[in-house]
């Protein structure tokens, strides 16, 4: 398909990337951000969880979380921040046993406030 429809070049936009088999919004955002330097937010489970816990998003699904983040974060920081949110979710804001006492963002976190 890349050869036939895109002259052997990986597309650099959401519409064309998501035409490729197996490529959804998350993968398309990763490709746009990492391969092409385009500001994008890839929402994985870590981004979904952390963003909703600290109030950057208010959604149960990844599409609406992405929309919330696009509204609530400065565009020029999307790519960097999505990587930082992923790292925070892996190291501190874990799904089952978050390390709330070590978290610099705990004052923003609804889950932390409920756990107190």
MOPAC internal coordinates of N, CA, C and O (Angstrom, degrees):
PM7 1SCF
backbone

  N    0.0000 0     0.00 0     0.00 0    0    0    0
  C    1.4425 1     0.00 0     0.00 0    1    0    0
  C    1.5393 1   110.78 1     0.00 0    2    1    0
  O    1.2310 1   120.75 1   139.94 1    3    2    1
  N    1.3300 1   116.17 1   -40.06 1    3    2    1
  C    1.4701 1   118.59 1   177.16 1    5    3    2
  C    1.5283 1   111.12 1   -58.57 1    6    5    3
  O    1.2310 1   120.78 1   136.49 1    7    6    5
  N    1.3135 1   116.11 1   -43.51 1    7    6    5
  C    1.4642 1   120.38 1  -179.32 1    9    7    6
  C    1.5258 1   110.34 1   -70.35 1   10    9    7
  O    1.2310 1   120.90 1   131.99 1   11   10    9
  N    1.3166 1   115.88 1   -48.01 1   11   10    9
  C    1.4624 1   121.49 1  -174.44 1   13   11   10
  C    1.5333 1   112.74 1   -67.76 1   14   13   11
  O    1.2310 1   120.32 1   135.63 1   15   14   13
  N    1.3130 1   116.99 1   -44.37 1   15   14   13
  C    1.4685 1   119.43 1  -172.75 1   17   15   14
  C    1.5225 1   114.77 1  -103.51 1   18   17   15
  O    1.2310 1   120.46 1   160.44 1   19   18   17
  N    1.3455 1   116.72 1   -19.56 1   19   18   17
  C    1.4642 1   118.53 1  -174.62 1   21   19   18
  C    1.5280 1   112.66 1  -128.03 1   22   21   19
  O    1.2310 1   120.67 1  -157.51 1   23   22   21
  N    1.3410 1   116.32 1    22.49 1   23   22   21
  C    1.4703 1   121.86 1   177.34 1   25   23   22
  C    1.5277 1   113.12 1    52.69 1   26   25   23
  O    1.2310 1   120.53 1  -146.95 1   27   26   25
  N    1.3232 1   116.58 1    33.05 1   27   26   25
  C    1.4582 1   121.33 1   176.92 1   29   27   26
  C    1.5135 1   114.63 1    78.77 1   30   29   27
  O    1.2310 1   120.16 1  -172.88 1   31   30   29
  N    1.3076 1   117.31 1     7.12 1   31   30   29
  C    1.4673 1   121.28 1  -178.44 1   33   31   30
  C    1.5264 1   109.95 1  -108.64 1   34   33   31
  O    1.2310 1   121.14 1   -41.41 1   35   34   33
  N    1.3326 1   115.43 1   138.59 1   35   34   33
  C    1.4594 1   120.46 1   175.57 1   37   35   34
  C    1.5253 1   107.92 1   -71.00 1   38   37   35
  O    1.2310 1   120.13 1   -52.37 1   39   38   37
  N    1.3201 1   117.35 1   127.63 1   39   38   37
  C    1.4688 1   120.02 1   179.33 1   41   39   38
  C    1.5300 1   111.63 1   -63.56 1   42   41   39
  O    1.2310 1   121.17 1   -22.84 1   43   42   41
  N    1.3171 1   115.36 1   157.16 1   43   42   41
  C    1.4645 1   120.35 1  -179.13 1   45   43   42
  C    1.5267 1   112.48 1  -117.22 1   46   45   43
  O    1.2310 1   120.56 1  -155.45 1   47   46   45
  N    1.3368 1   116.53 1    24.55 1   47   46   45
  C    1.4578 1   119.21 1   179.94 1   49   47   46
  C    1.5298 1   110.23 1  -141.12 1   50   49   47
  O    1.2310 1   121.41 1   -24.29 1   51   50   49
  N    1.3227 1   114.91 1   155.71 1   51   50   49
  C    1.4648 1   122.13 1  -175.03 1   53   51   50
  C    1.5263 1   112.05 1   -58.19 1   54   53   51
  O    1.2310 1   120.42 1   133.20 1   55   54   53
  N    1.3107 1   116.80 1   -46.80 1   55   54   53
  C    1.4693 1   121.03 1  -175.54 1   57   55   54
  C    1.5279 1   111.27 1   -57.24 1   58   57   55
  O    1.2310 1   120.51 1   130.56 1   59   58   57
  N    1.3228 1   116.63 1   -49.44 1   59   58   57
  C    1.4654 1   119.94 1  -177.22 1   61   59   58
  C    1.5239 1   112.65 1   -76.25 1   62   61   59
  O    1.2310 1   120.19 1   142.29 1   63   62   61
  N    1.3170 1   117.24 1   -37.71 1   63   62   61
  C    1.4655 1   119.39 1   179.12 1   65   63   62
  C    1.5225 1   111.19 1   -61.57 1   66   65   63
  O    1.2310 1   120.16 1   138.17 1   67   66   65
  N    1.3143 1   117.30 1   -41.83 1   67   66   65
  C    1.4688 1   119.89 1  -177.32 1   69   67   66
  C    1.5183 1   112.95 1   -75.83 1   70   69   67
  O    1.2310 1   119.62 1   174.58 1   71   70   69
  N    1.3226 1   118.34 1    -5.42 1   71   70   69
  C    1.4673 1   121.53 1   170.95 1   73   71   70
  C    1.5274 1   110.57 1   -75.50 1   74   73   71
  O    1.2310 1   120.60 1   156.28 1   75   74   73
  N    1.3316 1   116.45 1   -23.72 1   75   74   73
  C    1.4663 1   121.02 1  -177.83 1   77   75   74
  C    1.5291 1   109.87 1   -71.22 1   78   77   75
  O    1.2310 1   119.95 1   -40.73 1   79   78   77
  N    1.3201 1   117.70 1   139.27 1   79   78   77
  C    1.4689 1   120.38 1   179.71 1   81   79   78
  C    1.5262 1   111.67 1   -58.17 1   82   81   79
  O    1.2310 1   121.07 1   -48.91 1   83   82   81
  N    1.3364 1   115.56 1   131.09 1   83   82   81
  C    1.4569 1   121.28 1   176.30 1   85   83   82
  C    1.5160 1   114.93 1    81.77 1   86   85   83
  O    1.2310 1   119.99 1  -178.38 1   87   86   85
  N    1.3160 1   117.63 1     1.62 1   87   86   85
  C    1.4681 1   120.67 1  -179.42 1   89   87   86
  C    1.5236 1   109.21 1  -104.02 1   90   89   87
  O    1.2310 1   121.38 1   -65.17 1   91   90   89
  N    1.3283 1   114.97 1   114.83 1   91   90   89
  C    1.4575 1   121.46 1   175.37 1   93   91   90
  C    1.5148 1   109.87 1  -105.70 1   94   93   91
  O    1.2310 1   120.78 1    10.41 1   95   94   93
  N    1.3004 1   116.11 1  -169.59 1   95   94   93
  C    1.4670 1   120.79 1  -176.94 1   97   95   94
  C    1.5274 1   111.91 1   -61.41 1   98   97   95
  O    1.2310 1   120.10 1   137.37 1   99   98   97
  N    1.3288 1   117.42 1   -42.63 1   99   98   97
  C    1.4663 1   119.39 1  -177.87 1  101   99   98
  C    1.5197 1   110.65 1   -60.00 1  102  101   99
  O    1.2310 1   120.25 1   129.02 1  103  102  101
  N    1.3196 1   117.12 1   -50.98 1  103  102  101
  C    1.4698 1   121.12 1  -179.41 1  105  103  102
  C    1.5220 1   110.69 1   -63.21 1  106  105  103
  O    1.2310 1   120.42 1   138.48 1  107  106  105
  N    1.3204 1   116.79 1   -41.52 1  107  106  105
  C    1.4632 1   120.24 1   179.30 1  109  107  106
  C    1.5299 1   110.41 1   -61.42 1  110  109  107
  O    1.2310 1   120.35 1   137.43 1  111  110  109
  N    1.3154 1   116.93 1   -42.57 1  111  110  109
  C    1.4650 1   120.16 1   177.63 1  113  111  110
  C    1.5267 1   111.93 1   -63.84 1  114  113  111
  O    1.2310 1   120.29 1   140.37 1  115  114  113
  N    1.3204 1   117.06 1   -39.63 1  115  114  113
  C    1.4703 1   120.54 1   177.62 1  117  115  114
  C    1.5248 1   110.11 1   -63.00 1  118  117  115
  O    1.2310 1   120.23 1   134.80 1  119  118  117
  N    1.3180 1   117.17 1   -45.20 1  119  118  117
  C    1.4715 1   121.38 1  -179.94 1  121  119  118
  C    1.5240 1   110.20 1   -63.30 1  122  121  119
  O    1.2310 1   120.45 1   132.74 1  123  122  121
  N    1.3213 1   116.74 1   -47.26 1  123  122  121
  C    1.4627 1   119.12 1  -179.24 1  125  123  122
  C    1.5318 1   111.22 1   -60.75 1  126  125  123
  O    1.2310 1   120.91 1   137.61 1  127  126  125
  N    1.3232 1   115.87 1   -42.39 1  127  126  125
  C    1.4607 1   120.65 1  -178.11 1  129  127  126
  C    1.5271 1   112.32 1   -70.47 1  130  129  127
  O    1.2310 1   120.83 1   126.69 1  131  130  129
  N    1.3267 1   116.02 1   -53.31 1  131  130  129
  C    1.4731 1   120.34 1  -172.46 1  133  131  130
  C    1.5194 1   113.66 1   -81.02 1  134  133  131
  O    1.2310 1   119.83 1   143.57 1  135  134  133
  N    1.3159 1   117.94 1   -36.43 1  135  134  133
  C    1.4683 1   119.84 1  -176.66 1  137  135  134
  C    1.5254 1   112.95 1   -88.93 1  138  137  135
  O    1.2310 1   120.84 1   148.85 1  139  138  137
  N    1.3320 1   116.01 1   -31.15 1  139  138  137
  C    1.4602 1   118.86 1  -172.79 1  141  139  138
  C    1.5298 1   114.08 1  -118.26 1  142  141  139
  O    1.2310 1   120.00 1   176.78 1  143  142  141
  N    1.3303 1   117.61 1    -3.22 1  143  142  141
  C    1.4568 1   120.07 1   178.94 1  145  143  142
  C    1.5158 1   114.13 1    68.06 1  146  145  143
  O    1.2310 1   120.66 1  -156.37 1  147  146  145
  N    1.3316 1   116.34 1    23.63 1  147  146  145
  C    1.4678 1   121.43 1   179.23 1  149  147  146
  C    1.5298 1   108.08 1   -89.69 1  150  149  147
  O    1.2310 1   120.37 1   -45.63 1  151  150  149
  N    1.3190 1   116.90 1   134.37 1  151  150  149
  C    1.4579 1   120.82 1   178.22 1  153  151  150
  C    1.5234 1   109.64 1   -60.79 1  154  153  151
  O    1.2310 1   120.77 1   -58.20 1  155  154  153
  N    1.3411 1   116.13 1   121.80 1  155  154  153
  C    1.4600 1   121.16 1  -177.93 1  157  155  154
  C    1.5262 1   109.63 1  -154.31 1  158  157  155
  O    1.2310 1   121.05 1   -23.31 1  159  158  157
  N    1.3225 1   115.59 1   156.69 1  159  158  157
  C    1.4658 1   121.63 1   178.51 1  161  159  158
  C    1.5201 1   108.15 1  -123.57 1  162  161  159
  O    1.2310 1   120.81 1   -66.02 1  163  162  161
  N    1.3141 1   116.05 1   113.98 1  163  162  161
  C    1.4643 1   121.24 1   176.78 1  165  163  162
  C    1.5263 1   107.98 1   -94.43 1  166  165  163
  O    1.2310 1   120.44 1   -60.79 1  167  166  165
  N    1.3073 1   116.77 1   119.21 1  167  166  165
  C    1.4625 1   120.67 1  -177.28 1  169  167  166
  C    1.5215 1   109.48 1   -97.82 1  170  169  167
  O    1.2310 1   121.43 1   -71.28 1  171  170  169
  N    1.3361 1   114.87 1   108.72 1  171  170  169
  C    1.4651 1   121.01 1   172.46 1  173  171  170
  C    1.5319 1   107.40 1  -107.08 1  174  173  171
  O    1.2310 1   120.32 1     9.60 1  175  174  173
  N    1.3158 1   116.99 1  -170.40 1  175  174  173
  C    1.4660 1   119.40 1  -177.38 1  177  175  174
  C    1.5246 1   112.00 1   -63.23 1  178  177  175
  O    1.2310 1   120.20 1   144.21 1  179  178  177
  N    1.3339 1   117.22 1   -35.79 1  179  178  177
  C    1.4634 1   120.23 1   179.78 1  181  179  178
  C    1.5291 1   110.86 1   -67.39 1  182  181  179
  O    1.2310 1   120.50 1   132.99 1  183  182  181
  N    1.3214 1   116.65 1   -47.01 1  183  182  181
  C    1.4619 1   121.29 1   179.45 1  185  183  182
  C    1.5257 1   109.88 1   -62.55 1  186  185  183
  O    1.2310 1   120.21 1   137.44 1  187  186  185
  N    1.3118 1   117.21 1   -42.56 1  187  186  185
  C    1.4657 1   122.34 1   178.04 1  189  187  186
  C    1.5303 1   110.34 1   -57.81 1  190  189  187
  O    1.2310 1   120.79 1   128.13 1  191  190  189
  N    1.3193 1   116.10 1   -51.87 1  191  190  189
  C    1.4619 1   121.75 1  -176.03 1  193  191  190
  C    1.5275 1   111.79 1   -64.85 1  194  193  191
  O    1.2310 1   120.17 1   125.86 1  195  194  193
  N    1.3201 1   117.28 1   -54.14 1  195  194  193
  C    1.4627 1   121.39 1  -175.32 1  197  195  194
  C    1.5232 1   110.89 1   -64.27 1  198  197  195
  O    1.2310 1   120.13 1   134.65 1  199  198  197
  N    1.3091 1   117.36 1   -45.35 1  199  198  197
  C    1.4681 1   121.08 1  -177.87 1  201  199  198
  C    1.5201 1   111.65 1   -59.20 1  202  201  199
  O    1.2310 1   120.87 1   140.12 1  203  202  201
  N    1.3106 1   115.95 1   -39.88 1  203  202  201
  C    1.4596 1   119.47 1   179.40 1  205  203  202
  C    1.5209 1   111.78 1   -75.18 1  206  205  203
  O    1.2310 1   119.91 1   145.19 1  207  206  205
  N    1.3178 1   117.78 1   -34.81 1  207  206  205
  C    1.4605 1   120.20 1   179.51 1  209  207  206
  C    1.5222 1   112.11 1   -66.40 1  210  209  207
  O    1.2310 1   120.25 1   141.45 1  211  210  209
  N    1.3275 1   117.14 1   -38.55 1  211  210  209
  C    1.4692 1   119.46 1  -175.37 1  213  211  210
  C    1.5286 1   113.38 1   -98.42 1  214  213  211
  O    1.2310 1   120.25 1  -172.61 1  215  214  213
  N    1.3213 1   117.13 1     7.39 1  215  214  213
  C    1.4512 1   120.64 1   172.23 1  217  215  214
  C    1.5216 1   116.44 1    84.82 1  218  217  215
  O    1.2310 1   119.60 1  -167.24 1  219  218  217
  N    1.3206 1   118.37 1    12.76 1  219  218  217
  C    1.4595 1   120.14 1   174.52 1  221  219  218
  C    1.5233 1   110.95 1   -77.93 1  222  221  219
  O    1.2310 1   121.05 1   159.15 1  223  222  221
  N    1.3197 1   115.60 1   -20.85 1  223  222  221
  C    1.4564 1   121.61 1   178.71 1  225  223  222
  C    1.5213 1   107.83 1  -142.60 1  226  225  223
  O    1.2310 1   121.64 1   -17.80 1  227  226  225
  N    1.3177 1   114.47 1   162.20 1  227  226  225
  C    1.4609 1   120.48 1   176.85 1  229  227  226
  C    1.5213 1   107.31 1  -143.85 1  230  229  227
  O    1.2310 1   121.52 1  -105.60 1  231  230  229
  N    1.3390 1   114.70 1    74.40 1  231  230  229
  C    1.4599 1   118.59 1  -174.89 1  233  231  230
  C    1.5220 1   111.04 1  -153.72 1  234  233  231
  O    1.2310 1   121.33 1   -29.84 1  235  234  233
  N    1.3047 1   115.07 1   150.16 1  235  234  233
  C    1.4629 1   120.43 1   176.84 1  237  235  234
  C    1.5241 1   112.58 1   -94.80 1  238  237  235
  O    1.2310 1   119.89 1   172.94 1  239  238  237
  N    1.3463 1   117.82 1    -7.06 1  239  238  237
  C    1.4632 1   119.24 1  -179.41 1  241  239  238
  C    1.5271 1   110.18 1  -123.52 1  242  241  239
  O    1.2310 1   121.10 1   -24.66 1  243  242  241
  N    1.3204 1   115.51 1   155.34 1  243  242  241
  C    1.4598 1   120.99 1  -172.86 1  245  243  242
  C    1.5329 1   113.08 1   -67.87 1  246  245  243
  O    1.2310 1   119.81 1   144.94 1  247  246  245
  N    1.3107 1   117.97 1   -35.06 1  247  246  245
  C    1.4655 1   119.84 1  -179.69 1  249  247  246
  C    1.5252 1   111.01 1   -62.80 1  250  249  247
  O    1.2310 1   120.54 1   132.80 1  251  250  249
  N    1.3172 1   116.56 1   -47.20 1  251  250  249
  C    1.4597 1   119.22 1  -179.91 1  253  251  250
  C    1.5256 1   112.13 1   -72.21 1  254  253  251
  O    1.2310 1   120.24 1   149.95 1  255  254  253
  N    1.3245 1   117.15 1   -30.05 1  255  254  253
  C    1.4678 1   119.24 1   172.89 1  257  255  254
  C    1.5166 1   109.45 1   -63.64 1  258  257  255
  O    1.2310 1   120.17 1   135.80 1  259  258  257
  N    1.3275 1   117.28 1   -44.20 1  259  258  257
  C    1.4642 1   120.55 1   176.75 1  261  259  258
  C    1.5306 1   110.40 1   -58.76 1  262  261  259
  O    1.2310 1   120.23 1   135.44 1  263  262  261
  N    1.3159 1   117.17 1   -44.56 1  263  262  261
  C    1.4707 1   120.75 1   179.17 1  265  263  262
  C    1.5308 1   111.14 1   -61.18 1  266  265  263
  O    1.2310 1   120.59 1   135.95 1  267  266  265
  N    1.3353 1   116.47 1   -44.05 1  267  266  265
  C    1.4614 1   120.50 1   178.25 1  269  267  266
  C    1.5324 1   110.90 1   -60.66 1  270  269  267
  O    1.2310 1   120.59 1   135.01 1  271  270  269
  N    1.3263 1   116.47 1   -44.99 1  271  270  269
  C    1.4667 1   120.34 1  -179.23 1  273  271  270
  C    1.5215 1   111.24 1   -65.03 1  274  273  271
  O    1.2310 1   120.52 1   141.32 1  275  274  273
  N    1.3142 1   116.62 1   -38.68 1  275  274  273
  C    1.4654 1   120.25 1   178.14 1  277  275  274
  C    1.5340 1   110.55 1   -62.71 1  278  277  275
  O    1.2310 1   120.27 1   146.93 1  279  278  277
  N    1.3287 1   117.08 1   -33.07 1  279  278  277
  C    1.4708 1   120.92 1   177.86 1  281  279  278
  C    1.5259 1   111.91 1   -77.81 1  282  281  279
  O    1.2310 1   120.56 1   143.16 1  283  282  281
  N    1.3319 1   116.53 1   -36.84 1  283  282  281
  C    1.4645 1   121.17 1  -168.91 1  285  283  282
  C    1.5264 1   115.65 1   -95.53 1  286  285  283
  O    1.2310 1   119.86 1   171.08 1  287  286  285
  N    1.3092 1   117.87 1    -8.92 1  287  286  285
  C    1.4641 1   121.09 1  -179.83 1  289  287  286
  C    1.5215 1   110.17 1  -119.87 1  290  289  287
  O    1.2310 1   120.26 1   -34.03 1  291  290  289
  N    1.3304 1   117.12 1   145.97 1  291  290  289
  C    1.4663 1   119.14 1   177.34 1  293  291  290
  C    1.5249 1   110.91 1   -66.06 1  294  293  291
  O    1.2310 1   120.47 1   -48.19 1  295  294  293
  N    1.3181 1   116.71 1   131.81 1  295  294  293
  C    1.4572 1   122.71 1  -173.94 1  297  295  294
  C    1.5273 1   112.90 1   -53.18 1  298  297  295
  O    1.2310 1   120.14 1   138.78 1  299  298  297
  N    1.3110 1   117.35 1   -41.22 1  299  298  297
  C    1.4609 1   120.12 1  -176.80 1  301  299  298
  C    1.5365 1   112.89 1   -67.90 1  302  301  299
  O    1.2310 1   120.42 1   172.51 1  303  302  301
  N    1.3370 1   116.81 1    -7.49 1  303  302  301
  C    1.4690 1   120.53 1   179.34 1  305  303  302
  C    1.5259 1   113.32 1  -112.07 1  306  305  303
  O    1.2310 1   119.95 1   179.99 1  307  306  305
  N    1.3366 1   117.69 1    -0.01 1  307  306  305
  C    1.4668 1   120.69 1  -176.15 1  309  307  306
  C    1.5184 1   112.77 1   -53.13 1  310  309  307
  O    1.2310 1   119.94 1   127.28 1  311  310  309
  N    1.3094 1   117.72 1   -52.72 1  311  310  309
  C    1.4679 1   121.26 1  -174.86 1  313  311  310
  C    1.5173 1   111.43 1   -62.79 1  314  313  311
  O    1.2310 1   120.59 1   133.18 1  315  314  313
  N    1.3138 1   116.48 1   -46.82 1  315  314  313
  C    1.4648 1   120.32 1  -179.48 1  317  315  314
  C    1.5279 1   111.03 1   -64.87 1  318  317  315
  O    1.2310 1   120.68 1   134.26 1  319  318  317
  N    1.3291 1   116.31 1   -45.74 1  319  318  317
  C    1.4568 1   119.94 1  -177.68 1  321  319  318
  C    1.5218 1   112.63 1   -65.86 1  322  321  319
  O    1.2310 1   119.66 1   144.19 1  323  322  321
  N    1.3240 1   118.26 1   -35.81 1  323  322  321
  C    1.4694 1   117.22 1  -179.66 1  325  323  322
  C    1.5261 1   109.98 1   -66.10 1  326  325  323
  O    1.2310 1   119.86 1   145.55 1  327  326  325
  N    1.3276 1   117.88 1   -34.45 1  327  326  325
  C    1.4647 1   120.25 1   175.46 1  329  327  326
  C    1.5333 1   110.94 1   -67.95 1  330  329  327
  O    1.2310 1   120.39 1   140.19 1  331  330  329
  N    1.3152 1   116.85 1   -39.81 1  331  330  329
  C    1.4625 1   120.38 1   178.99 1  333  331  330
  C    1.5278 1   111.37 1   -66.78 1  334  333  331
  O    1.2310 1   120.36 1   141.19 1  335  334  333
  N    1.3197 1   116.91 1   -38.81 1  335  334  333
  C    1.4654 1   120.08 1   178.43 1  337  335  334
  C    1.5294 1   110.39 1   -65.95 1  338  337  335
  O    1.2310 1   120.32 1   139.38 1  339  338  337
  N    1.3230 1   117.00 1   -40.62 1  339  338  337
  C    1.4729 1   120.64 1   176.94 1  341  339  338
  C    1.5259 1   109.77 1   -59.55 1  342  341  339
  O    1.2310 1   120.22 1   131.48 1  343  342  341
  N    1.3187 1   117.19 1   -48.52 1  343  342  341
  C    1.4720 1   121.03 1  -179.28 1  345  343  342
  C    1.5261 1   110.57 1   -60.82 1  346  345  343
  O    1.2310 1   120.23 1   137.68 1  347  346  345
  N    1.3133 1   117.16 1   -42.32 1  347  346  345
  C    1.4665 1   121.25 1   179.51 1  349  347  346
  C    1.5318 1   110.21 1   -63.13 1  350  349  347
  O    1.2310 1   120.74 1   138.55 1  351  350  349
  N    1.3231 1   116.19 1   -41.45 1  351  350  349
  C    1.4642 1   120.27 1   179.21 1  353  351  350
  C    1.5206 1   113.12 1   -66.19 1  354  353  351
  O    1.2310 1   120.49 1   146.15 1  355  354  353
  N    1.3174 1   116.67 1   -33.85 1  355  354  353
  C    1.4673 1   120.51 1   179.37 1  357  355  354
  C    1.5243 1   112.16 1   -75.21 1  358  357  355
  O    1.2310 1   120.58 1   141.32 1  359  358  357
  N    1.3314 1   116.49 1   -38.68 1  359  358  357
  C    1.4674 1   120.56 1  -172.40 1  361  359  358
  C    1.5199 1   114.14 1   -94.50 1  362  361  359
  O    1.2310 1   119.73 1   141.76 1  363  362  361
  N    1.3096 1   118.12 1   -38.24 1  363  362  361
  C    1.4662 1   121.63 1  -171.86 1  365  363  362
  C    1.5320 1   112.31 1  -117.91 1  366  365  363
  O    1.2310 1   120.58 1   122.83 1  367  366  365
  N    1.3036 1   116.49 1   -57.17 1  367  366  365
  C    1.4640 1   121.84 1  -172.35 1  369  367  366
  C    1.5292 1   110.21 1   -90.16 1  370  369  367
  O    1.2310 1   121.43 1  -117.50 1  371  370  369
  N    1.3092 1   114.88 1    62.50 1  371  370  369
  C    1.4624 1   121.65 1  -176.84 1  373  371  370
  C    1.5330 1   110.48 1   -71.76 1  374  373  371
  O    1.2310 1   121.16 1   -23.73 1  375  374  373
  N    1.3014 1   115.39 1   156.27 1  375  374  373
  C    1.4643 1   120.14 1  -176.03 1  377  375  374
  C    1.5293 1   112.15 1   -63.26 1  378  377  375
  O    1.2310 1   120.41 1   129.48 1  379  378  377
  N    1.3128 1   116.83 1   -50.52 1  379  378  377
  C    1.4659 1   119.86 1  -172.91 1  381  379  378
  C    1.5201 1   113.98 1   -93.30 1  382  381  379
  O    1.2310 1   120.41 1   138.62 1  383  382  381
  N    1.3075 1   116.82 1   -41.38 1  383  382  381
  C    1.4607 1   120.46 1  -177.22 1  385  383  382
  C    1.5275 1   110.72 1  -129.10 1  386  385  383
  O    1.2310 1   120.47 1  -108.19 1  387  386  385
  N    1.3182 1   116.71 1    71.81 1  387  386  385
  C    1.4580 1   118.20 1  -179.31 1  389  387  386
  C    1.5288 1   111.03 1   -64.69 1  390  389  387
  O    1.2310 1   121.33 1   -33.99 1  391  390  389
  N    1.3072 1   115.07 1   146.01 1  391  390  389
  C    1.4598 1   121.34 1  -179.69 1  393  391  390
  C    1.5312 1   109.02 1   -93.28 1  394  393  391
  O    1.2310 1   121.32 1  -113.64 1  395  394  393
  N    1.3070 1   115.08 1    66.36 1  395  394  393
  C    1.4656 1   121.88 1  -171.89 1  397  395  394
  C    1.5260 1   112.80 1   -58.59 1  398  397  395
  O    1.2310 1   119.93 1   140.53 1  399  398  397
  N    1.3096 1   117.73 1   -39.47 1  399  398  397
  C    1.4642 1   120.14 1  -177.65 1  401  399  398
  C    1.5199 1   112.03 1   -66.26 1  402  401  399
  O    1.2310 1   119.90 1   158.06 1  403  402  401
  N    1.3189 1   117.80 1   -21.94 1  403  402  401
  C    1.4627 1   122.11 1   178.10 1  405  403  402
  C    1.5260 1   112.39 1   -92.54 1  406  405  403
  O    1.2310 1   120.15 1   175.04 1  407  406  405
  N    1.3047 1   117.32 1    -4.96 1  407  406  405
  C    1.4665 1   122.10 1  -170.96 1  409  407  406
  C    1.5264 1   112.10 1   -86.07 1  410  409  407
  O    1.2310 1   121.25 1   -52.77 1  411  410  409
  N    1.3216 1   115.22 1   127.23 1  411  410  409
  C    1.4714 1   121.15 1   176.22 1  413  411  410
  C    1.5230 1   112.03 1   -74.78 1  414  413  411
  O    1.2310 1   119.85 1   167.87 1  415  414  413
  N    1.3258 1   117.88 1   -12.13 1  415  414  413
  C    1.4645 1   121.88 1  -177.11 1  417  415  414
  C    1.5225 1   112.89 1  -105.33 1  418  417  415
  O    1.2310 1   119.90 1  -171.26 1  419  418  417
  N    1.3197 1   117.79 1     8.74 1  419  418  417
  C    1.4672 1   120.60 1  -172.39 1  421  419  418
  C    1.5287 1   113.07 1   -60.09 1  422  421  419
  O    1.2310 1   119.71 1   150.88 1  423  422  421
  N    1.3260 1   118.15 1   -29.12 1  423  422  421
  C    1.4595 1   119.34 1   179.80 1  425  423  422
  C    1.5293 1   112.59 1   -69.39 1  426  425  423
  O    1.2310 1   120.38 1   162.94 1  427  426  425
  N    1.3334 1   116.88 1   -17.06 1  427  426  425
  C    1.4666 1   121.63 1   177.29 1  429  427  426
  C    1.5214 1   112.21 1   -93.56 1  430  429  427
  O    1.2310 1   120.30 1   170.31 1  431  430  429
  N    1.3158 1   117.04 1    -9.69 1  431  430  429
  C    1.4582 1   122.77 1  -167.12 1  433  431  430
  C    1.5241 1   113.40 1   -91.78 1  434  433  431
  O    1.2310 1   121.46 1   -58.98 1  435  434  433
  N    1.3263 1   114.80 1   121.02 1  435  434  433
  C    1.4658 1   120.20 1   177.68 1  437  435  434
  C    1.5335 1   111.27 1   -66.36 1  438  437  435
  O    1.2310 1   119.69 1   141.37 1  439  438  437
  N    1.3219 1   118.20 1   -38.63 1  439  438  437
  C    1.4576 1   121.20 1   178.64 1  441  439  438
  C    1.5315 1   110.81 1   -61.57 1  442  441  439
  O    1.2310 1   120.57 1   137.36 1  443  442  441
  N    1.3139 1   116.51 1   -42.64 1  443  442  441
  C    1.4697 1   120.40 1   179.07 1  445  443  442
  C    1.5177 1   110.77 1   -62.67 1  446  445  443
  O    1.2310 1   120.76 1   136.08 1  447  446  445
  N    1.3283 1   116.16 1   -43.92 1  447  446  445
  C    1.4743 1   120.28 1   179.93 1  449  447  446
  C    1.5246 1   110.62 1   -61.05 1  450  449  447
  O    1.2310 1   120.33 1   142.64 1  451  450  449
  N    1.3410 1   116.98 1   -37.36 1  451  450  449
  C    1.4700 1   120.92 1   179.44 1  453  451  450
  C    1.5182 1   111.76 1   -72.20 1  454  453  451
  O    1.2310 1   119.90 1   148.69 1  455  454  453
  N    1.3416 1   117.79 1   -31.31 1  455  454  453
  C    1.4696 1   122.15 1  -178.59 1  457  455  454
  C    1.5202 1   112.50 1   -74.96 1  458  457  455
  O    1.2310 1   120.15 1   155.16 1  459  458  457
  N    1.3213 1   117.31 1   -24.84 1  459  458  457
  C    1.4838 1   121.56 1  -176.43 1  461  459  458
  C    1.4947 1   112.29 1   -62.70 1  462  461  459
  O    1.2310 1   120.10 1   180.00 1  463  462  461

